[in-house]
Amino acid sequence: MKNIHGRGRTAGTPLDAAALSLARGASGVWLRAGSRFGLACRGTVYLLVGYLAFRLALAVHGRTGAPASSAGAVQAAVSPAWGRIPLVLLVAGLAAYALTQLLEAVFRPSRAESETGRWRQRAVSSWGFLVYSAFCLSTAKLLLETPPRQTAQSEQRQDIDVTATVLRTGWGQLLLILVGLLIMAAAVEMGRRSIWLDFRERFTTEHMSRPLAMVTRAVGAYGCIARSVVLVLVGFFIIKAAVLSSAKQVKGLDAVFRSVASSAGGAWLALLACGLFCYGLYCLIEARYRDLTPGR
């Protein structure tokens, strides 16, 4: 076992011993296989979201159809030719990725060099576990019913209804402001990490060619920055809705993309869409080359 800088480390704590136990034998093989499958499914979702956002950038304003969001990506993945098979695989992959995030929240903070680093890693991984668990459950519901054909307007109405319900509670405004600030803080952290993105932390670079490493560095940084910008915009509109006590101000992914297209032009949305597509490619490369030893 090695820490993020490659120095040797013995299993001197209960967490180290548990991580070492998970890494050995058949359990470690299945755990790594599931984690790679989860990363591949995550990358596929980002590829679809980027594709749908790019379609919005090329389309006229007010276009209806599959929303450029995670729900739209799921909708695009379920085609009549394949039936529900892609949906089953996607649910399994999202569950596997949520498990990967949970393991990171438990084991990886012990590898950080400072208390601040441990808490930062624990918060980021816990957030990923909660988000992808919720996404997995919402996707799994489609297996029990006919997949809905959501338009951009219907998805936006759902976001508005949820926000209006929260605003009617006593702590609604404060809660929304807190959620918006957390999302923006997560976006800033993603942007910070993209600046220092390298392969010492998670990748087994000895198995990667130098050109592939350079390409991965580029698409990963571009994708992380695009994610950060999108999340900052989502958090901003949540805070705006709370401050103005107007649920109509909130915007999900699709509404954010359409807002960018209408105010800043299709070129800016195309840049964001390409960034999200690049992040999907980065996730696929990560699924192949990432060191998935527990605690890494």
Backbone hydrogen bonds, N-H to C=O, Kabsch-Sander energy under -0.5 kcal/mol:
donor,donor_aa,acceptor,acceptor_aa,energy
3,N,7,R,-1.8
6,G,3,N,-1.9
9,R,1,M,-1.5
12,G,10,T,-2.2
17,A,13,T,-2.5
18,A,14,P,-2.4
19,A,15,L,-2.6
20,L,16,D,-2.4
21,S,17,A,-2.1
22,L,18,A,-2.3
23,A,19,A,-1.8
24,R,20,L,-0.8
24,R,21,S,-0.6
28,G,24,R,-1.2
29,V,25,G,-1.4
30,W,26,A,-2.6
31,L,27,S,-2.2
32,R,28,G,-2.4
33,A,29,V,-2.2
34,G,30,W,-2.5
35,S,31,L,-2.2
36,R,32,R,-2.3
37,F,33,A,-2.2
38,G,34,G,-2.3
39,L,35,S,-2.3
40,A,36,R,-2.1
41,C,37,F,-2.2
42,R,38,G,-2.3
43,G,39,L,-2.4
44,T,40,A,-2.1
45,V,41,C,-2.1
46,Y,42,R,-2.0
47,L,43,G,-2.3
48,L,44,T,-2.2
49,V,45,V,-2.6
50,G,46,Y,-2.7
51,Y,47,L,-2.2
52,L,48,L,-2.7
53,A,49,V,-2.5
54,F,50,G,-2.2
55,R,51,Y,-1.9
56,L,52,L,-1.7
57,A,53,A,-1.9
58,L,54,F,-1.3
59,A,55,R,-1.0
59,A,56,L,-0.5
63,R,60,V,-1.0
69,S,67,P,-1.9
73,A,69,S,-2.4
74,V,70,S,-2.2
75,Q,71,A,-2.3
76,A,72,G,-2.4
77,A,73,A,-1.6
78,V,74,V,-1.1
79,S,77,A,-1.1
82,W,79,S,-0.9
83,G,79,S,-1.6
85,I,82,W,-1.4
88,V,84,R,-2.4
89,L,85,I,-2.3
90,L,86,P,-2.5
91,V,87,L,-2.5
92,A,88,V,-2.3
93,G,89,L,-2.6
94,L,90,L,-2.7
95,A,91,V,-2.2
96,A,92,A,-2.2
97,Y,93,G,-2.4
98,A,94,L,-2.5
99,L,95,A,-2.1
100,T,96,A,-2.0
101,Q,97,Y,-2.3
102,L,98,A,-2.0
103,L,99,L,-2.5
104,E,100,T,-2.1
105,A,101,Q,-2.3
106,V,102,L,-1.6
107,F,103,L,-3.1
108,R,103,L,-0.5
108,R,104,E,-1.1
110,S,107,F,-1.2
111,R,108,R,-2.4
112,A,109,P,-1.4
118,R,114,S,-1.9
119,W,115,E,-2.3
120,R,116,T,-2.4
121,Q,117,G,-2.4
122,R,118,R,-2.5
123,A,119,W,-2.4
124,V,120,R,-2.5
125,S,121,Q,-2.5
126,S,122,R,-2.1
127,W,123,A,-2.3
128,G,124,V,-2.1
129,F,125,S,-2.3
130,L,126,S,-2.3
131,V,127,W,-2.7
132,Y,128,G,-2.4
133,S,129,F,-1.7
134,A,130,L,-2.2
135,F,131,V,-2.3
136,C,132,Y,-2.2
137,L,133,S,-2.3
138,S,134,A,-2.5
139,T,135,F,-2.0
140,A,136,C,-2.3
141,K,137,L,-1.4
142,L,138,S,-0.5
142,L,139,T,-1.0
143,L,140,A,-1.5
144,L,141,K,-1.4
145,E,142,L,-0.7
150,Q,148,P,-1.2
155,E,151,T,-2.0
156,Q,152,A,-2.0
157,R,153,Q,-2.1
158,Q,154,S,-1.6
159,D,155,E,-1.8
160,I,156,Q,-2.3
161,D,157,R,-2.6
162,V,158,Q,-2.3
163,T,159,D,-2.2
164,A,160,I,-2.8
165,T,161,D,-2.0
166,V,162,V,-2.0
167,L,163,T,-2.5
168,R,164,A,-1.3
169,T,166,V,-1.4
172,G,169,T,-1.2
175,L,171,W,-2.7
176,L,172,G,-2.5
177,I,173,Q,-2.3
178,L,174,L,-2.4
179,V,175,L,-2.6
180,G,176,L,-2.8
181,L,177,I,-2.5
182,L,178,L,-2.4
183,I,179,V,-2.4
184,M,180,G,-2.3
185,A,181,L,-2.5
186,A,182,L,-2.5
187,A,183,I,-2.0
188,V,184,M,-2.3
189,E,185,A,-2.3
190,M,186,A,-2.2
191,G,187,A,-2.3
192,R,188,V,-2.5
193,R,189,E,-2.5
194,S,190,M,-1.9
195,I,191,G,-1.2
196,W,192,R,-1.0
197,L,194,S,-0.8
204,T,289,Y,-2.0
205,T,203,F,-1.3
207,H,204,T,-1.9
208,M,205,T,-1.6
213,A,209,S,-2.3
214,M,210,R,-2.3
215,V,211,P,-2.4
216,T,212,L,-2.8
217,R,213,A,-2.2
218,A,214,M,-1.9
219,V,215,V,-2.8
220,G,216,T,-2.3
221,A,217,R,-2.0
222,Y,218,A,-2.4
223,G,219,V,-2.4
224,C,220,G,-2.5
225,I,221,A,-2.2
226,A,222,Y,-2.2
227,R,223,G,-2.4
228,S,224,C,-2.2
229,V,225,I,-2.4
230,V,226,A,-2.3
231,L,227,R,-2.6
232,V,228,S,-2.4
233,L,229,V,-2.0
234,V,230,V,-2.2
235,G,231,L,-2.8
236,F,232,V,-2.4
237,F,233,L,-2.2
238,I,234,V,-1.7
239,I,235,G,-2.3
240,K,236,F,-2.5
241,A,237,F,-2.1
242,A,238,I,-1.9
243,V,239,I,-2.7
244,L,240,K,-2.3
245,S,241,A,-0.5
246,S,241,A,-1.7
249,Q,246,S,-1.6
250,V,247,A,-1.4
256,V,252,G,-2.5
257,F,253,L,-2.5
258,R,254,D,-2.3
259,S,255,A,-2.2
260,V,256,V,-2.5
261,A,257,F,-2.2
262,S,258,R,-2.1
263,S,259,S,-2.2
264,A,260,V,-2.5
265,G,260,V,-0.7
268,W,265,G,-0.5
269,L,265,G,-1.2
270,A,266,G,-2.5
271,L,267,A,-1.8
272,L,268,W,-2.0
273,A,269,L,-2.9
274,C,270,A,-2.6
275,G,271,L,-2.0
276,L,272,L,-2.4
277,F,273,A,-2.3
278,C,274,C,-2.5
279,Y,275,G,-2.1
280,G,276,L,-1.8
281,L,277,F,-1.9
282,Y,278,C,-2.5
283,C,279,Y,-2.3
284,L,280,G,-1.7
285,I,281,L,-2.2
286,E,282,Y,-2.7
287,A,283,C,-2.2
288,R,284,L,-1.0
289,Y,285,I,-2.5
290,R,286,E,-2.4
291,D,202,R,-4.5
292,L,290,R,-0.8
296,R,293,T,-2.2
